[in-house]
Amino acid sequence: MVTVAEFWRSDRVVRLAPVVAVACSALLPVLQVVLAFSYAGNDTGTGLWSIAATAAYLPLHLRHIWYAAHAARPPAARWTFMSMAVIIVAVTPLAGNMWPRAYAGLAVSAMLVLPAPWSYLVFVTLAAVAAPVALMLELPWQSAPWLGFSVMCGGGALLLLVWLAAALTRLQAAREALAQQAVAQERRRIDDDLRHTLGRALESIAARGERVTARLARDVPAEPADSGRTSAGGLSGLGDSGRTLVDGLSGVAKNSARTPADGLSGLGGSGRTLAEELSGLADDSRSTLAEARRRVRGYRQPSLRAELETAATLLSAAGVDTRLELPRLGVPETIPQRSRDALRAAVTRLLRADGVGACTIAVTVVNGRVLLEVRADDATETIEVPA
């Protein structure tokens, strides 16, 4: 069962808020149209004018509400507001003495569309002239003050509802931006780590391979132009050293388990040097491969620092003043699954709790044990991070 606090922190309320704002904004004008025929002093003609004018301006008004509830500005907003104002003001003498209530919708649209201070000026003016205009339309003087009061309070209530929906939309967008920022930071961290470790190792291997290739190209002449001759025949002109090189390479091909030194031993001092270079190159390649595998395994495990920063970001976004206290010697690179689940559970409880003003997440090392302390107000939770 979803509690009230969980519902307000869910995405559903963000999606429903603009719909509720539009529905409430349409409720008062529709209700006024329904009651237009029953007001004292009104007749069928005024009721029909009220229906026609409401059908003309209400879509424009709801358009302003919909965009504002999504924290956006509607296209051509000033033109739609001017059209709405012309409709409402022009039909005032024809739609009955209760028609000035429609000024509430016009005042709300003014606050959502016009820039300050013009929006405030239009809102106050419409709230002030609603009662005098109703009196000019022969509304009983006892009802005129209440009409002006309803325009002011009704417009203010609708504005608060729209601004609440816009605030929820902005909060949701901020949370998504924080999540994307955390992912981007983690990617940059991994990229920098790989560039400074594996990247340099691979550059060293490539440089050593180029040196070995250059020495081979320098010590071993190129093959003759006659492509019909075999490689062995192409090296026959080298005399004893060519035959020795062919025999050494043939030994490498016949027995792959033998080392490069065994296959190139017949080349003398130069062959031994090349064999040592190739052996070192192979050792570096194996070492780099092992390091790559180790780091990939480490990336699959969550980073403790990243988990701590994510927890602090979530709590800060929820309005909790959060502080991280880390030891000078740094923190472990990874956090086991059990400790990570415990930390996330503690953060979830703080997000669901009411009245949490401040929180401190401290990392301490006691007798070689890494401990996480989540302190919020008077409560403290300790989580051990195994090595």
C-alpha positions in Angstrom: 0.0 0.0 0.0 1.4 3.4 -1.0 1.5 5.9 1.8 0.8 9.6 1.4 4.5 10.6 1.6 5.5 8.0 -1.0 2.7 9.2 -3.3 4.0 12.8 -3.1 7.5 11.7 -3.8 6.5 9.6 -6.8 6.4 10.5 -10.5 2.6 10.1 -10.6 1.9 13.3 -8.8 4.2 15.2 -11.2 2.1 13.9 -14.1 -1.2 14.5 -12.4 -0.4 18.0 -11.2 -0.9 19.8 -14.6 -4.1 17.9 -15.2 -5.5 18.9 -11.8 -4.6 22.5 -12.4 -6.4 22.5 -15.8 -9.5 20.8 -14.3 -9.8 23.2 -11.5 -9.3 26.2 -13.8 -12.1 24.9 -16.0 -14.5 24.1 -13.1 -15.4 27.7 -12.1 -16.2 29.0 -15.6 -18.2 25.9 -16.4 -20.1 26.3 -13.1 -20.8 29.9 -13.9 -22.2 29.0 -17.3 -24.5 26.4 -15.7 -25.8 28.9 -13.2 -26.0 31.8 -15.7 -29.7 31.4 -16.3 -30.6 31.3 -12.6 -29.0 34.5 -11.4 -31.4 37.4 -10.5 -31.7 39.8 -13.4 -30.5 37.4 -16.0 -32.5 35.9 -18.8 -32.1 33.5 -21.7 -30.2 36.0 -23.8 -27.6 36.8 -21.1 -27.2 33.0 -20.5 -26.5 32.4 -24.2 -24.0 35.2 -24.4 -22.2 33.7 -21.3 -22.1 30.3 -22.9 -20.7 31.6 -26.2 -18.1 33.8 -24.6 -16.9 31.0 -22.3 -16.6 28.6 -25.2 -14.5 31.2 -27.0 -12.1 32.3 -24.2 -11.8 29.1 -22.0 -9.6 27.1 -24.5 -7.1 30.0 -24.5 -7.2 30.2 -20.7 -6.6 26.5 -20.3 -3.8 26.6 -22.8 -2.0 29.2 -20.6 -2.6 27.0 -17.5 -1.3 23.8 -19.2 1.9 25.4 -20.4 2.5 27.2 -17.1 1.9 24.0 -15.1 4.6 22.4 -17.1 7.0 25.3 -16.3 6.9 26.5 -19.9 5.7 29.6 -21.7 3.1 29.1 -24.4 3.9 30.3 -27.9 2.3 33.6 -29.0 1.2 34.0 -25.4 0.6 37.7 -25.5 -1.6 37.4 -28.6 -3.7 34.7 -27.0 -4.0 36.8 -23.8 -5.1 39.8 -25.8 -7.7 37.7 -27.6 -9.0 36.4 -24.3 -9.2 39.9 -22.8 -11.1 41.2 -25.8 -13.7 38.4 -25.6 -14.2 38.8 -21.8 -14.4 42.6 -21.8 -16.5 42.9 -25.0 -19.2 40.5 -23.8 -19.4 42.1 -20.3 -22.5 44.3 -21.1 -24.3 41.3 -22.6 -23.5 38.3 -20.4 -25.3 39.4 -17.2 -24.4 41.0 -13.9 -22.4 37.9 -12.7 -20.1 37.9 -15.7 -17.3 39.9 -14.0 -16.4 36.6 -12.2 -14.8 35.7 -15.5 -12.2 38.4 -14.6 -10.6 35.8 -12.3 -9.5 33.7 -15.2 -8.2 36.8 -17.1 -6.2 37.8 -14.0 -4.7 34.4 -13.7 -3.7 34.4 -17.4 -2.2 37.8 -16.9 0.0 36.6 -14.1 1.1 33.6 -16.2 1.7 35.4 -19.5 2.7 39.0 -18.9 6.0 40.1 -17.4 6.3 41.8 -14.1 5.3 44.4 -13.0 2.5 44.5 -15.7 1.1 41.2 -14.6 0.7 42.4 -11.0 -0.9 45.6 -12.2 -3.4 43.8 -14.4 -4.3 41.3 -11.6 -4.9 44.1 -9.0 -6.9 46.2 -11.5 -9.2 43.3 -12.5 -9.8 42.3 -8.9 -10.6 46.0 -8.1 -13.0 46.7 -11.0 -15.0 43.5 -10.8 -17.4 44.8 -8.1 -18.0 48.2 -9.6 -18.6 46.7 -13.0 -21.1 44.3 -11.4 -22.9 47.2 -9.7 -23.1 49.0 -13.1 -24.8 45.8 -14.4 -27.5 46.1 -11.7 -26.1 43.5 -9.4 -27.5 44.0 -5.8 -25.0 46.0 -3.7 -25.0 43.3 -1.1 -23.5 40.8 -3.6 -21.0 43.1 -5.3 -18.3 42.9 -2.5 -18.5 39.1 -2.5 -18.1 39.0 -6.3 -14.9 41.1 -6.0 -13.7 39.0 -3.2 -14.3 35.8 -5.2 -12.4 37.2 -8.2 -9.3 38.0 -6.0 -9.3 34.8 -3.9 -10.3 32.5 -6.8 -7.6 33.9 -9.0 -5.0 33.6 -6.1 -6.0 30.0 -5.4 -5.7 29.0 -9.1 -2.3 30.7 -9.3 -1.0 28.8 -6.3 -2.2 25.5 -7.8 -0.5 26.3 -11.1 2.7 27.4 -9.4 2.7 24.2 -7.3 2.4 22.1 -10.5 5.2 24.0 -12.1 7.4 23.6 -9.0 6.9 19.8 -9.1 7.8 19.8 -12.7 11.0 21.7 -12.1 11.9 19.5 -9.2 11.5 16.4 -11.3 13.6 18.0 -14.0 16.3 18.8 -11.4 16.4 15.3 -10.2 16.8 13.9 -13.7 19.6 16.5 -14.3 21.3 15.4 -11.1 21.1 11.8 -12.1 22.5 12.5 -15.6 25.3 14.6 -14.1 26.2 11.7 -11.7 26.4 9.3 -14.7 28.5 11.8 -16.7 30.9 12.3 -13.8 31.3 8.5 -13.4 32.0 8.1 -17.1 34.6 10.9 -17.0 36.2 9.3 -13.9 36.4 5.9 -15.7 37.7 7.6 -18.9 40.4 9.4 -17.0 41.3 6.3 -15.1 41.7 4.2 -18.2 43.6 6.9 -20.0 46.2 7.3 -17.2 46.6 3.6 -16.7 45.7 1.3 -19.5 46.2 4.0 -22.1 49.8 4.6 -21.1 50.5 0.9 -20.9 49.1 0.3 -24.4 51.1 3.3 -25.8 54.3 1.7 -24.3 53.5 -1.7 -25.9 52.8 0.0 -29.2 56.1 1.9 -29.0 58.1 -1.3 -28.1 56.4 -3.1 -31.0 57.4 -0.3 -33.4 61.0 -0.5 -32.2 61.1 -4.3 -32.7 59.6 -3.9 -36.2 62.2 -1.2 -37.0 65.0 -3.4 -35.9 63.7 -6.3 -37.9 63.4 -4.1 -41.0 66.9 -2.8 -40.4 68.6 -6.2 -39.7 66.7 -8.3 -42.3 66.9 -7.1 -46.0 63.7 -7.0 -48.1 62.7 -9.8 -50.4 63.8 -9.7 -54.1 61.4 -8.4 -56.7 60.9 -11.9 -58.1 57.7 -12.9 -56.2 57.9 -16.4 -57.6 60.8 -17.3 -55.3 60.0 -18.5 -51.7 60.9 -16.6 -48.6 63.7 -19.0 -47.9 65.0 -18.5 -51.4 64.7 -14.7 -50.9 67.0 -15.0 -47.9 69.5 -17.3 -49.4 71.5 -14.4 -50.5 72.2 -13.6 -46.9 74.4 -16.6 -46.6 74.8 -18.3 -43.3 72.9 -15.5 -41.4 69.9 -15.8 -43.7 69.7 -19.6 -43.4 70.1 -19.2 -39.6 67.2 -16.8 -39.5 65.0 -19.1 -41.6 65.9 -22.0 -39.4 65.1 -20.0 -36.2 61.8 -18.8 -37.5 60.9 -22.3 -38.6 61.6 -23.5 -35.1 59.2 -21.0 -33.7 56.5 -22.1 -36.2 57.0 -25.8 -35.5 56.9 -25.6 -31.7 54.7 -22.7 -30.4 55.4 -23.7 -26.8 59.0 -22.6 -27.2 60.0 -19.1 -26.3 61.1 -16.4 -28.8 64.6 -16.8 -27.4 64.6 -20.5 -28.5 63.4 -19.7 -32.0 65.8 -16.8 -32.5 68.8 -18.2 -30.8 70.5 -18.9 -34.1 70.7 -15.3 -35.0 73.5 -14.7 -32.5 73.6 -11.5 -30.4 71.1 -9.6 -32.6 68.7 -12.5 -32.4 68.9 -12.7 -28.6 68.3 -9.0 -28.3 65.2 -9.3 -30.5 64.0 -12.3 -28.6 64.4 -10.4 -25.3 62.4 -7.5 -26.8 59.7 -9.8 -27.9 59.6 -11.6 -24.6 59.3 -8.3 -22.7 56.6 -7.2 -25.1 54.6 -10.4 -24.5 55.0 -10.0 -20.7 53.8 -6.4 -20.9 50.9 -7.4 -23.0 49.9 -10.1 -20.4 50.3 -7.7 -17.5 48.2 -5.0 -19.3 45.5 -7.6 -20.1 45.4 -8.7 -16.4 45.2 -5.0 -15.3 42.3 -4.4 -17.7 40.4 -7.4 -16.4 41.0 -6.3 -12.8 39.7 -2.8 -13.5 36.7 -4.1 -15.4 35.8 -6.2 -12.4 36.3 -3.1 -10.2 34.0 -1.0 -12.4 31.3 -3.6 -12.1 31.4 -3.0 -8.4 30.0 0.3 -7.2 32.3 3.0 -6.0 32.0 3.9 -2.3 32.7 7.6 -3.0 30.1 7.7 -5.8 27.5 6.1 -3.5 28.2 8.7 -0.8 28.0 11.6 -3.3 24.8 10.2 -4.7 23.2 9.9 -1.2 24.3 13.4 -0.3 22.8 14.8 -3.6 19.5 13.0 -3.1 19.2 14.3 0.5 20.1 17.8 -0.5 17.6 17.8 -3.3 14.9 16.8 -0.8 15.7 19.8 1.4 18.0 18.1 3.9 21.2 19.9 4.8 23.7 17.1 4.1 27.4 17.1 4.8 30.1 14.5 4.0 32.9 13.8 6.4 35.7 11.7 4.7 39.1 10.7 6.3 42.3 12.3 5.1 43.7 8.9 3.9 40.7 8.5 1.5 38.0 5.9 1.3 38.0 2.3 -0.2 37.5 2.2 -3.9 34.5 -0.2 -3.8 31.6 -0.9 -1.5 30.1 -4.5 -1.2 26.5 -5.1 -2.1 25.3 -5.6 1.5 26.8 -2.3 2.7 25.5 -0.5 -0.4 21.9 -1.8 0.3 22.2 -0.7 3.9 23.3 2.8 3.0 20.5 3.1 0.4 18.0 1.9 3.0 19.1 4.5 5.5 18.8 7.3 2.8 15.4 6.1 1.9 14.2 6.2 5.5 15.5 9.8 5.8 13.7 10.8 2.6 10.4 9.3 3.9 10.8 10.8 7.4 9.2 14.2 8.1 11.1 17.0 9.8 14.6 16.0 9.0 16.6 19.2 8.8 20.3 18.1 8.7 22.2 14.9 8.1 25.9 14.0 8.3 27.4 11.0 6.5 30.8 10.3 8.1 33.4 7.7 7.1 35.7 6.5 9.9 38.4 3.9 10.2 38.6 2.1 13.5 41.2 -0.7 13.9 41.3 -1.3 10.2 37.5 -1.4 9.9 35.8 1.1 7.6 32.5 2.4 9.2 29.8 4.6 7.7 27.9 6.7 10.2 24.6 8.3 9.0 23.7 10.9 11.6 20.3 12.7 11.3 19.2 14.9 14.2 19.5 12.6 17.3 19.6 9.3 15.4 22.8 7.5 14.3 23.1 4.5 12.1 26.4 2.7 11.6 27.2 0.6 8.5 30.4 -1.5 8.2 32.2 -1.7 4.9 34.2 -5.0 4.7 37.6 -4.8 3.1 
